[in-house]
Amino acid sequence: MPKAVKPIPEGMHTLTPHLICHGASDAIQFYINAFGAVEEGRIPGPDGKIMHAMVQIGDSMLMLMDPPPGRDAAPSKAPEGTTVVLHLYVPDVDATVKQALASGAQLVMPPEDMFWGDRYGQVKDPFGHLWSVATHVRDVSPDEMREAMSKAGGG
């Protein structure tokens, strides 16, 4: 009798981002330098470009690849920008944003304490992907959140 196969492989979560990056090898190195990623593996194509790769950041996996043949631009390089934000929880948002900037990211929003209880900032990686980086610093009830939003003009 064949061994039962898990529908979600060991170490994976239900949802895994899969990015298309011009220069996926460089993107892997950036994620290692900026976010402490660990490369899990890569499959190069005959032209040397990456057909599939995976890195682990914290307890989550991130898949990436170079643009597939016949596709000139990765969505992240589109003139109108991206509509996707990758959210990364870390123990120290300020240190992580500083490390990402030193690794080549652009600052979009410096870390600041937010009404929902996170210290939160945003960076754009050199491949056009937007990352929100946060450290949860306090628990906030839904009522406290609504009150803070109304004071800030957001509700």
Buried (B, 14 or more C-beta within 10 A) or exposed (E): EEEEEEEEEEEEEEEEBEBBBBBBBEBBBBBBBBBBBEEEEBEBEEEEBBBBBBBBBEEBBBBBBBBEEEEEEBBBBEEEEBEEEBEBBBEEBBEBBBBBBEBBBEBBEEBEEBBBBBBBBBBBBBBBBBBBBBBBEEEBEEEBBBBBEEEEEEE
